[in-house]
Amino acid sequence: MVWVYQGAIGLSQPNMGSVQSHHELMKTFTAIVERDSETHLYVGYVPGFPGAHSQGETLDELQENLREVIEMLLEDEEVLFETEFIGTQQIVVQ
C-alpha cells in the first residue's frame, strides 16, 4: 500500500508552493508513505528530493522525522529537484 500524505507536516507539491505565515515562508512538499511489512514501520520519502526520507513507528513520528530531515536539507544548500511529483495511479490487473 502506498499513501500520498498531505497533512500537517506541510508535505505537498515539490514545486514549493509557498504561504506567508508569521513572517516566515513555509514550503510544502508531498511525501509518499508506505508501511514495511517486516518491520511494521512507516517509511516516507519526498519524490525527487535527494535525502528526504525517514521512518517512524507511527504516522505522527514519521511526520515529525520527515519535517526534521527536510528542514535540515533546506538549511544545507539550495535544493534542486530531480523530478516533479504529478500524482498516483491505481492499476487493476486480473
C-alpha positions as CSV (number, residue, x, y, z in Angstrom):
1,M,0.0,0.0,0.0
2,V,1.3,3.5,-0.9
3,W,-0.2,6.7,0.6
4,V,0.4,10.2,-0.6
5,Y,0.4,12.1,2.6
6,Q,-0.5,15.7,2.5
7,G,-1.0,16.7,6.1
8,A,0.1,19.0,8.9
9,I,3.7,18.5,8.1
10,G,3.2,20.6,5.1
11,L,4.3,17.9,2.7
12,S,2.7,18.6,-0.7
13,Q,4.0,19.7,-4.1
14,P,7.8,19.8,-4.6
15,N,7.4,22.9,-6.7
16,M,7.5,24.5,-3.2
17,G,4.2,26.4,-3.3
18,S,4.6,29.0,-0.6
19,V,2.3,30.6,2.0
20,Q,3.3,33.5,4.3
21,S,2.8,32.7,8.0
22,H,4.2,34.5,11.0
23,H,6.7,36.4,8.7
24,E,8.2,33.1,7.6
25,L,8.0,31.5,4.2
26,M,6.5,28.0,4.5
27,K,7.4,25.4,1.9
28,T,5.1,22.5,1.1
29,F,6.1,19.0,-0.1
30,T,4.4,15.7,-0.9
31,A,5.6,12.6,0.9
32,I,4.9,9.0,-0.3
33,V,4.3,6.8,2.7
34,E,4.5,3.0,2.8
35,R,4.4,0.5,5.7
36,D,7.2,-2.0,5.8
37,S,5.6,-5.5,6.2
38,E,8.7,-6.9,8.0
39,T,9.4,-4.0,10.5
40,H,5.9,-2.6,10.6
41,L,7.5,0.9,10.4
42,Y,6.0,3.7,8.3
43,V,8.5,4.8,5.7
44,G,8.2,8.1,3.8
45,Y,10.1,9.9,1.1
46,V,9.6,13.1,-1.0
47,P,9.9,12.2,-4.7
48,G,12.7,13.9,-6.5
49,F,14.2,15.4,-3.2
50,P,17.5,13.6,-2.6
51,G,17.9,12.6,1.0
52,A,14.3,13.5,2.0
53,H,13.3,10.1,3.5
54,S,12.7,8.8,7.0
55,Q,10.7,6.3,9.0
56,G,8.7,6.1,12.2
57,E,6.6,3.7,14.4
58,T,3.5,5.9,13.9
59,L,2.4,8.3,11.3
60,D,2.9,11.2,13.7
61,E,6.5,10.1,14.4
62,L,7.1,9.7,10.6
63,Q,5.7,13.2,10.1
64,E,8.0,14.8,12.6
65,N,11.0,12.9,11.3
66,L,10.3,13.9,7.8
67,R,9.9,17.5,8.8
68,E,13.3,17.5,10.6
69,V,15.0,15.9,7.6
70,I,13.5,18.4,5.2
71,E,14.4,21.4,7.4
72,M,18.0,20.1,7.7
73,L,18.3,19.6,4.0
74,L,16.9,23.0,3.2
75,E,19.5,24.6,5.6
76,D,22.4,23.0,3.9
77,E,22.0,24.3,0.4
78,E,19.7,25.3,-2.4
79,V,17.6,22.2,-3.3
80,L,17.5,21.1,-6.9
81,F,14.6,18.7,-7.5
82,E,15.3,15.7,-9.8
83,T,11.7,15.1,-10.7
84,E,8.2,16.7,-10.3
85,F,5.5,14.9,-8.3
86,I,2.4,14.5,-10.5
87,G,0.2,12.1,-8.7
88,T,-0.6,8.4,-8.1
89,Q,-2.5,5.9,-10.2
90,Q,-4.2,2.7,-9.3
91,I,-3.6,-0.2,-11.8
92,V,-6.1,-3.0,-11.8
93,V,-4.7,-6.4,-13.0
94,Q,-6.7,-9.6,-13.4
